[in-house]
Amino acid sequence: MTDDKRADEAEAWLNTDKELWRESDSYYSPSIHVTSSNGIGINVGGHVIVAPVKRWHVAGEVFFCVNPSLSSWRWKLAMWLLKQKPSV
């Protein structure tokens, strides 16, 4: 292997993510970052999900039922769920 090959491999693994938030100073704590391709990455328990911001928004609408046009009880349930602390 040549020195040029090693330099290319080192660049391929360069972390270009920009961390926005980390729960604590621990490297393994949950965190949110922006990737070089402008995806939003959320890391919990060492598992990272990366998606464009519009997909995160759609996921939030679907998962949390965050849609003001929903019936009153669904809207109230969604708002209550958003206030709950995760069990992770």
Residue pairs with C-beta under 8 A, 6 or more apart in sequence:
16 35
16 36
17 33
17 34
17 35
17 36
17 41
18 33
18 34
19 31
19 32
19 33
20 32
20 33
20 34
21 31
21 32
22 29
22 30
22 31
22 32
23 29
23 30
23 31
28 46
30 42
30 43
30 44
30 45
30 88
31 42
31 43
32 40
32 41
32 42
32 43
33 40
33 41
33 43
34 40
34 41
35 41
35 50
38 52
38 53
39 50
39 51
39 52
40 50
40 51
40 52
40 53
40 56
41 48
41 49
41 50
42 48
42 49
44 88
45 88
51 59
60 66
61 67
64 78
64 81
64 82
65 74
65 75
65 77
65 78
66 78
66 82
67 75
67 78
68 75
70 78
